[in-house]
Amino acid sequence: MALFDTIVQKRNNFKGYTGEPPVDEADYNARKDAMFDGEVPTWTEIKSEMDNYVDPRVSAKAKLIAGEALTEDEANTIVL
């Protein structure tokens, strides 16, 4: 799954898209109205979330080593 997908699927108004995820602002802007119902996030918002994304598997390992509590997303990455 592409990072773009991980970010936008968290939004309640995301409807999906066909083909490959957008690669830049122009591509996103050309397709965004078909991807969302209602208020559409800007490319800057999406890009910022992608830039700041930390894979839950990575953060879960660090927190377990440090003895810290995990988020639900982090806990879901652990296979017992």
N, CA, C and O atoms as a printed pandas DataFrame, in Angstrom:
     atom_number atom_name residue_name chain_id  residue_number  x_coord  y_coord  z_coord
0              1         N          MET        A               1    0.844   -1.169    0.000
1              2        CA          MET        A               1    0.000    0.000    0.000
2              3         C          MET        A               1    0.893    1.237    0.000
3              4         O          MET        A               1    1.889    1.301    0.721
4              5         N          ALA        A               2    0.527    2.200   -0.806
5              6        CA          ALA        A               2    1.286    3.445   -0.896
6              7         C          ALA        A               2    1.031    4.308    0.341
7              8         O          ALA        A               2   -0.036    4.234    0.949
8              9         N          LEU        A               3    2.006    5.114    0.699
9             10        CA          LEU        A               3    1.863    6.010    1.847
10            11         C          LEU        A               3    0.675    6.945    1.650
11            12         O          LEU        A               3   -0.042    7.242    2.605
12            13         N          PHE        A               4    0.463    7.408    0.434
13            14        CA          PHE        A               4   -0.703    8.260    0.148
14            15         C          PHE        A               4   -1.976    7.554    0.609
15            16         O          PHE        A               4   -2.823    8.168    1.257
16            17         N          ASP        A               5   -2.116    6.276    0.283
17            18        CA          ASP        A               5   -3.299    5.506    0.661
18            19         C          ASP        A               5   -3.448    5.424    2.174
19            20         O          ASP        A               5   -4.549    5.586    2.700
20            21         N          THR        A               6   -2.363    5.178    2.866
21            22        CA          THR        A               6   -2.382    5.080    4.324
22            23         C          THR        A               6   -2.912    6.371    4.935
23            24         O          THR        A               6   -3.699    6.335    5.880
24            25         N          ILE        A               7   -2.487    7.501    4.404
25            26        CA          ILE        A               7   -2.891    8.806    4.935
26            27         C          ILE        A               7   -4.351    9.106    4.626
27            28         O          ILE        A               7   -5.109    9.452    5.533
28            29         N          VAL        A               8   -4.761    8.983    3.379
29            30        CA          VAL        A               8   -6.118    9.408    3.010
30            31         C          VAL        A               8   -7.197    8.444    3.487
31            32         O          VAL        A               8   -8.339    8.861    3.681
32            33         N          GLN        A               9   -6.873    7.181    3.680
33            34        CA          GLN        A               9   -7.888    6.232    4.140
34            35         C          GLN        A               9   -8.339    6.498    5.568
35            36         O          GLN        A               9   -9.353    5.954    6.005
36            37         N          LYS        A              10   -7.611    7.318    6.296
37            38        CA          LYS        A              10   -8.004    7.695    7.656
38            39         C          LYS        A              10   -9.118    8.735    7.647
39            40         O          LYS        A              10   -9.749    8.980    8.675
40            41         N          ARG        A              11   -9.360    9.346    6.493
41            42        CA          ARG        A              11  -10.390   10.387    6.390
42            43         C          ARG        A              11  -11.740    9.753    6.073
43            44         O          ARG        A              11  -11.850    8.899    5.194
44            45         N          ASN        A              12  -12.757   10.186    6.802
45            46        CA          ASN        A              12  -14.097    9.621    6.636
46            47         C          ASN        A              12  -14.698    9.908    5.265
47            48         O          ASN        A              12  -15.548    9.150    4.797
48            49         N          ASN        A              13  -14.276   10.975    4.622
49            50        CA          ASN        A              13  -14.881   11.354    3.345
50            51         C          ASN        A              13  -14.104   10.846    2.130
51            52         O          ASN        A              13  -14.406   11.236    1.002
52            53         N          PHE        A              14  -13.116    9.989    2.339
53            54        CA          PHE        A              14  -12.343    9.443    1.221
54            55         C          PHE        A              14  -13.153    8.362    0.522
55            56         O          PHE        A              14  -13.620    7.415    1.154
56            57         N          LYS        A              15  -13.315    8.515   -0.807
57            58        CA          LYS        A              15  -14.100    7.554   -1.597
58            59         C          LYS        A              15  -13.225    6.554   -2.331
59            60         O          LYS        A              15  -13.697    5.473   -2.685
60            61         N          GLY        A              16  -11.968    6.885   -2.567
61            62        CA          GLY        A              16  -11.081    6.013   -3.316
62            63         C          GLY        A              16  -10.696    6.626   -4.651
63            64         O          GLY        A              16  -11.082    7.750   -4.972
64            65         N          TYR        A              17   -9.925    5.866   -5.423
65            66        CA          TYR        A              17   -9.492    6.296   -6.747
66            67         C          TYR        A              17   -9.110    5.068   -7.541
67            68         O          TYR        A              17   -8.963    3.979   -6.988
68            69         N          THR        A              18   -8.952    5.246   -8.835
69            70        CA          THR        A              18   -8.497    4.143   -9.675
70            71         C          THR        A              18   -7.095    4.442  -10.165
71            72         O          THR        A              18   -6.712    5.603  -10.310
72            73         N          GLY        A              19   -6.343    3.408  -10.416
73            74        CA          GLY        A              19   -4.984    3.588  -10.907
74            75         C          GLY        A              19   -3.993    3.816   -9.786
75            76         O          GLY        A              19   -4.193    3.373   -8.655
76            77         N          GLU        A              20   -2.939    4.502  -10.114
77            78        CA          GLU        A              20   -1.859    4.783   -9.167
78            79         C          GLU        A              20   -2.185    6.014   -8.325
79            80         O          GLU        A              20   -2.969    6.860   -8.758
80            81         N          PRO        A              21   -1.595    6.133   -7.121
81            82        CA          PRO        A              21   -1.832    7.331   -6.317
82            83         C          PRO        A              21   -1.211    8.556   -6.981
83            84         O          PRO        A              21   -0.279    8.425   -7.774
84            85         N          PRO        A              22   -1.720    9.740   -6.664
85            86        CA          PRO        A              22   -1.151   10.965   -7.222
86            87         C          PRO        A              22    0.330   11.102   -6.859
87            88         O          PRO        A              22    0.749   10.730   -5.763
88            89         N          VAL        A              23    1.107   11.637   -7.789
89            90        CA          VAL        A              23    2.547   11.757   -7.564
90            91         C          VAL        A              23    2.978   13.176   -7.227
91            92         O          VAL        A              23    4.080   13.388   -6.720
92            93         N          ASP        A              24    2.112   14.153   -7.506
93            94        CA          ASP        A              24    2.462   15.536   -7.205
94            95         C          ASP        A              24    1.185   16.360   -7.082
95            96         O          ASP        A              24    0.082   15.837   -7.245
96            97         N          GLU        A              25    1.339   17.635   -6.797
97            98        CA          GLU        A              25    0.196   18.511   -6.557
98            99         C          GLU        A              25   -0.705   18.634   -7.786
99           100         O          GLU        A              25   -1.929   18.615   -7.655
100          101         N          ALA        A              26   -0.124   18.758   -8.962
101          102        CA          ALA        A              26   -0.924   18.894  -10.179
102          103         C          ALA        A              26   -1.765   17.639  -10.412
103          104         O          ALA        A              26   -2.946   17.735  -10.749
104          105         N          ASP        A              27   -1.167   16.482  -10.237
105          106        CA          ASP        A              27   -1.877   15.217  -10.396
106          107         C          ASP        A              27   -3.002   15.116   -9.370
107          108         O          ASP        A              27   -4.124   14.743   -9.712
108          109         N          TYR        A              28   -2.707   15.444   -8.127
109          110        CA          TYR        A              28   -3.708   15.401   -7.056
110          111         C          TYR        A              28   -4.858   16.346   -7.346
111          112         O          TYR        A              28   -6.022   15.958   -7.245
112          113         N          ASN        A              29   -4.542   17.591   -7.708
113          114        CA          ASN        A              29   -5.581   18.587   -7.957
114          115         C          ASN        A              29   -6.503   18.190   -9.102
115          116         O          ASN        A              29   -7.691   18.515   -9.087
116          117         N          ALA        A              30   -5.967   17.497  -10.083
117          118        CA          ALA        A              30   -6.777   17.057  -11.215
118          119         C          ALA        A              30   -7.750   15.944  -10.823
119          120         O          ALA        A              30   -8.761   15.743  -11.496
120          121         N          ARG        A              31   -7.456   15.224   -9.748
121          122        CA          ARG        A              31   -8.239   14.043   -9.375
122          123         C          ARG        A              31   -8.963   14.145   -8.032
123          124         O          ARG        A              31   -9.803   13.300   -7.724
124          125         N          LYS        A              32   -8.656   15.148   -7.245
125          126        CA          LYS        A              32   -9.107   15.187   -5.850
126          127         C          LYS        A              32  -10.620   15.217   -5.665
127          128         O          LYS        A              32  -11.128   14.610   -4.723
128          129         N          ASP        A              33  -11.352   15.903   -6.532
129          130        CA          ASP        A              33  -12.806   15.988   -6.345
130          131         C          ASP        A              33  -13.482   14.634   -6.485
131          132         O          ASP        A              33  -14.520   14.401   -5.866
132          133         N          ALA        A              34  -12.926   13.752   -7.272
133          134        CA          ALA        A              34  -13.485   12.405   -7.420
134          135         C          ALA        A              34  -13.091   11.499   -6.252
135          136         O          ALA        A              34  -13.719   10.464   -6.030
136          137         N          MET        A              35  -12.063   11.883   -5.512
137          138        CA          MET        A              35  -11.566   11.047   -4.410
138          139         C          MET        A              35  -12.296   11.270   -3.094
139          140         O          MET        A              35  -12.315   10.384   -2.239
140          141         N          PHE        A              36  -12.897   12.443   -2.921
141          142        CA          PHE        A              36  -13.469   12.814   -1.628
142          143         C          PHE        A              36  -14.893   13.326   -1.767
143          144         O          PHE        A              36  -15.260   13.905   -2.789
144          145         N          ASP        A              37  -15.689   13.108   -0.729
145          146        CA          ASP        A              37  -16.992   13.742   -0.584
146          147         C          ASP        A              37  -16.798   14.969    0.298
147          148         O          ASP        A              37  -15.985   14.948    1.222
148          149         N          GLY        A              38  -17.532   16.025    0.023
149          150        CA          GLY        A              38  -17.474   17.200    0.893
150          151         C          GLY        A              38  -16.148   17.926    0.811
151          152         O          GLY        A              38  -15.596   18.119   -0.272
152          153         N          GLU        A              39  -15.643   18.327    1.969
153          154        CA          GLU        A              39  -14.409   19.116    2.039
154          155         C          GLU        A              39  -13.212   18.275    1.610
155          156         O          GLU        A              39  -12.980   17.179    2.120
156          157         N          VAL        A              40  -12.472   18.810    0.673
157          158        CA          VAL        A              40  -11.318   18.107    0.107
158          159         C          VAL        A              40  -10.036   18.671    0.719
159          160         O          VAL        A              40   -9.822   19.883    0.680
160          161         N          PRO        A              41   -9.182   17.818    1.281
161          162        CA          PRO        A              41   -7.918   18.322    1.815
162          163         C          PRO        A              41   -7.007   18.821    0.692
163          164         O          PRO        A              41   -7.063   18.330   -0.435
164          165         N          THR        A              42   -6.186   19.785    1.014
165          166        CA          THR        A              42   -5.240   20.298    0.027
166          167         C          THR        A              42   -4.068   19.337   -0.096
167          168         O          THR        A              42   -3.846   18.498    0.778
168          169         N          TRP        A              43   -3.324   19.465   -1.182
169          170        CA          TRP        A              43   -2.114   18.668   -1.367
170          171         C          TRP        A              43   -1.128   18.964   -0.241
171          172         O          TRP        A              43   -0.442   18.060    0.236
172          173         N          THR        A              44   -1.056   20.222    0.185
173          174        CA          THR        A              44   -0.139   20.597    1.262
174          175         C          THR        A              44   -0.473   19.841    2.546
175          176         O          THR        A              44    0.429   19.390    3.253
176          177         N          GLU        A              45   -1.771   19.701    2.851
177          178        CA          GLU        A              45   -2.179   18.943    4.042
178          179         C          GLU        A              45   -1.791   17.467    3.916
179          180         O          GLU        A              45   -1.232   16.880    4.843
180          181         N          ILE        A              46   -2.092   16.885    2.768
181          182        CA          ILE        A              46   -1.771   15.472    2.543
182          183         C          ILE        A              46   -0.263   15.259    2.587
183          184         O          ILE        A              46    0.219   14.335    3.243
184          185         N          LYS        A              47    0.477   16.109    1.893
185          186        CA          LYS        A              47    1.945   15.992    1.832
186          187         C          LYS        A              47    2.556   16.145    3.220
187          188         O          LYS        A              47    3.487   15.420    3.570
188          189         N          SER        A              48    2.043   17.076    4.005
189          190        CA          SER        A              48    2.546   17.271    5.367
190          191         C          SER        A              48    2.333   16.020    6.211
191          192         O          SER        A              48    3.224   15.609    6.954
192          193         N          GLU        A              49    1.149   15.413    6.097
193          194        CA          GLU        A              49    0.881   14.178    6.839
194          195         C          GLU        A              49    1.795   13.049    6.375
195          196         O          GLU        A              49    2.265   12.255    7.190
196          197         N          MET        A              50    2.045   12.975    5.078
197          198        CA          MET        A              50    2.943   11.937    4.562
198          199         C          MET        A              50    4.370   12.174    5.058
199          200         O          MET        A              50    5.063   11.229    5.434
200          201         N          ASP        A              51    4.802   13.422    5.060
201          202        CA          ASP        A              51    6.159   13.742    5.513
202          203         C          ASP        A              51    6.362   13.444    6.993
203          204         O          ASP        A              51    7.463   13.092    7.415
204          205         N          ASN        A              52    5.286   13.586    7.790
205          206        CA          ASN        A              52    5.384   13.392    9.236
206          207         C          ASN        A              52    4.976   11.999    9.696
207          208         O          ASN        A              52    4.999   11.710   10.892
208          209         N          TYR        A              53    4.604   11.137    8.760
209          210        CA          TYR        A              53    4.134    9.798    9.104
210          211         C          TYR        A              53    5.268    8.945    9.671
211          212         O          TYR        A              53    6.376    8.915    9.134
212          213         N          VAL        A              54    4.967    8.261   10.758
213          214        CA          VAL        A              54    5.894    7.302   11.348
214          215         C          VAL        A              54    5.199    5.946   11.315
215          216         O          VAL        A              54    4.099    5.789   11.844
216          217         N          ASP        A              55    5.834    4.992   10.705
217          218        CA          ASP        A              55    5.281    3.641   10.601
218          219         C          ASP        A              55    5.039    3.097   12.010
219          220         O          ASP        A              55    5.959    3.087   12.829
220          221         N          PRO        A              56    3.807    2.641   12.307
221          222        CA          PRO        A              56    3.508    2.122   13.647
222          223         C          PRO        A              56    4.414    0.976   14.080
223          224         O          PRO        A              56    4.656    0.797   15.274
224          225         N          ARG        A              57    4.918    0.195   13.121
225          226        CA          ARG        A              57    5.827   -0.902   13.487
226          227         C          ARG        A              57    7.121   -0.352   14.072
227          228         O          ARG        A              57    7.680   -0.922   15.009
228          229         N          VAL        A              58    7.587    0.748   13.518
229          230        CA          VAL        A              58    8.833    1.363   13.999
230          231         C          VAL        A              58    8.617    1.987   15.380
231          232         O          VAL        A              58    9.414    1.772   16.293
232          233         N          SER        A              59    7.539    2.757   15.528
233          234        CA          SER        A              59    7.295    3.408   16.813
234          235         C          SER        A              59    6.933    2.390   17.896
235          236         O          SER        A              59    7.270    2.587   19.064
236          237         N          ALA        A              60    6.249    1.301   17.520
237          238        CA          ALA        A              60    5.901    0.275   18.506
238          239         C          ALA        A              60    7.155   -0.361   19.088
239          240         O          ALA        A              60    7.245   -0.560   20.300
240          241         N          LYS        A              61    8.106   -0.676   18.249
241          242        CA          LYS        A              61    9.336   -1.302   18.731
242          243         C          LYS        A              61   10.064   -0.371   19.692
243          244         O          LYS        A              61   10.511   -0.801   20.755
244          245         N          ALA        A              62   10.183    0.892   19.327
245          246        CA          ALA        A              62   10.875    1.858   20.189
246          247         C          ALA        A              62   10.157    2.003   21.532
247          248         O          ALA        A              62   10.802    2.072   22.579
248          249         N          LYS        A              63    8.833    2.050   21.503
249          250        CA          LYS        A              63    8.080    2.197   22.746
250          251         C          LYS        A              63    8.180    0.947   23.620
251          252         O          LYS        A              63    8.292    1.048   24.841
252          253         N          LEU        A              64    8.141   -0.224   22.998
253          254        CA          LEU        A              64    8.275   -1.451   23.782
254          255         C          LEU        A              64    9.623   -1.518   24.483
255          256         O          LEU        A              64    9.709   -1.898   25.650
256          257         N          ILE        A              65   10.661   -1.149   23.769
257          258        CA          ILE        A              65   12.003   -1.151   24.355
258          259         C          ILE        A              65   12.084   -0.166   25.517
259          260         O          ILE        A              65   12.740   -0.436   26.524
260          261         N          ALA        A              66   11.405    0.992   25.372
261          262        CA          ALA        A              66   11.437    2.019   26.410
262          263         C          ALA        A              66   10.401    1.785   27.508
263          264         O          ALA        A              66   10.365    2.530   28.487
264          265         N          GLY        A              67    9.556    0.756   27.358
265          266        CA          GLY        A              67    8.535    0.473   28.367
266          267         C          GLY        A              67    7.368    1.436   28.338
267          268         O          GLY        A              67    6.702    1.624   29.356
268          269         N          GLU        A              68    7.103    2.052   27.194
269          270        CA          GLU        A              68    6.010    3.017   27.064
270          271         C          GLU        A              68    4.759    2.343   26.515
271          272         O          GLU        A              68    4.834    1.283   25.893
272          273         N          ALA        A              69    3.610    2.970   26.750
273          274        CA          ALA        A              69    2.332    2.453   26.252
274          275         C          ALA        A              69    2.247    2.625   24.734
275          276         O          ALA        A              69    2.771    3.590   24.177
276          277         N          LEU        A              70    1.582    1.679   24.078
277          278        CA          LEU        A              70    1.406    1.716   22.629
278          279         C          LEU        A              70    0.047    2.299   22.266
279          280         O          LEU        A              70   -0.908    2.193   23.035
280          281         N          THR        A              71   -0.033    2.916   21.091
281          282        CA          THR        A              71   -1.324    3.312   20.549
282          283         C          THR        A              71   -2.005    2.061   19.999
283          284         O          THR        A              71   -1.375    1.011   19.880
284          285         N          GLU        A              72   -3.288    2.173   19.665
285          286        CA          GLU        A              72   -3.999    1.024   19.102
286          287         C          GLU        A              72   -3.378    0.595   17.774
287          288         O          GLU        A              72   -3.225   -0.600   17.522
288          289         N          ASP        A              73   -3.018    1.562   16.921
289          290        CA          ASP        A              73   -2.375    1.230   15.643
290          291         C          ASP        A              73   -1.070    0.483   15.853
291          292         O          ASP        A              73   -0.770   -0.472   15.136
292          293         N          GLU        A              74   -0.293    0.919   16.839
293          294        CA          GLU        A              74    0.974    0.241   17.122
294          295         C          GLU        A              74    0.735   -1.168   17.647
295          296         O          GLU        A              74    1.421   -2.109   17.250
296          297         N          ALA        A              75   -0.232   -1.308   18.535
297          298        CA          ALA        A              75   -0.549   -2.627   19.090
298          299         C          ALA        A              75   -1.028   -3.590   17.999
299          300         O          ALA        A              75   -0.733   -4.784   18.040
300          301         N          ASN        A              76   -1.763   -3.060   17.031
301          302        CA          ASN        A              76   -2.264   -3.906   15.951
302          303         C          ASN        A              76   -1.173   -4.432   15.040
303          304         O          ASN        A              76   -1.404   -5.378   14.286
304          305         N          THR        A              77   -0.001   -3.847   15.091
305          306        CA          THR        A              77    1.106   -4.310   14.236
306          307         C          THR        A              77    1.823   -5.507   14.833
307          308         O          THR        A              77    2.601   -6.170   14.147
308          309         N          ILE        A              78    1.573   -5.787   16.091
309          310        CA          ILE        A              78    2.268   -6.879   16.780
310          311         C          ILE        A              78    1.550   -8.196   16.514
311          312         O          ILE        A              78    0.342   -8.305   16.724
312          313         N          VAL        A              79    2.281   -9.173   16.061
313          314        CA          VAL        A              79    1.731  -10.503   15.802
314          315         C          VAL        A              79    2.180  -11.422   16.935
315          316         O          VAL        A              79    3.373  -11.589   17.187
316          317         N          LEU        A              80    1.211  -12.003   17.599
317          318        CA          LEU        A              80    1.543  -12.908   18.712
318          319         C          LEU        A              80    1.387  -14.344   18.284
319          320         O          LEU        A              80    1.620  -15.254   19.079
